[in-house]
């Protein structure tokens, strides 16, 4: 892991894959770390220089006092790309990471090649929803919320068939700091990409989860209709489609990233 100082925050990131391969930046969902992508890395590193970073407030990155903004997280991502010597990269993000990927495509077009926006939307939730989440986390911490939150991440069937993986994600979530988690909740509360989507010129693939309650398919479909030429694929999964349907997710993104457009 490499540490980078950005806006009084140390960000942790790592780079794997051939030096000469096209860079691919992976951006995490709320409450997860770079381990979110464990089932993708082996498939991606033969073809790409894979850059994974912990969002501020998560994992090995610092948790400065919030609130954070989507722009701040986007500028963090740009700083990581610069530190990784990647002037231009593909970007793949899930949920909050998907919103950051779309922000980059709209606001830093020269830095972005192709974009995968998974389990995300132009907005996620409502301000009152996020204010309640922030208040609950600040009052009681994250440990009491892991059951509720992981049930939004995965279908009941996956929870029954893959309890070890679900347990790993419970631990990932429990390890988040209150400050970092709440700071990113505020970024989601205030983020609205509805006007920005029309500025995106990069090829975009939207991935939905058919059983995703946090970002239902209609949220991803709205992104697809507002980004010129965007494609959409829906997988049989809840919110973390790259985990629950890793094989289908990997095949889908590899096809999108390697085929000519």
Secondary structure, 3 states (H helix, E strand, C coil): CEEEEECCEEEEEEEECCCCCEEEEEECCCCCCHHHHHHHHHHHCCCEEEEEECCCCCCCCCCCCCCCCHHHHHHHHHHHHHHCCCCCEEEEEECHHHHHHHHHHHHCHHHEEEEEEECCCCCCCCHHHHHHHHHHHHHHCCHHHHHHHHHHHCCHHHHHHCHHHHHHHHHHHHCCCHHHHHHHHHHHHHCCCCCHHHHCCCCEEEEEECCCCCCCHHHHHHHHHHCCCCEEEEECCCCCHHHHCHHHHHHHHHHHHHCCC
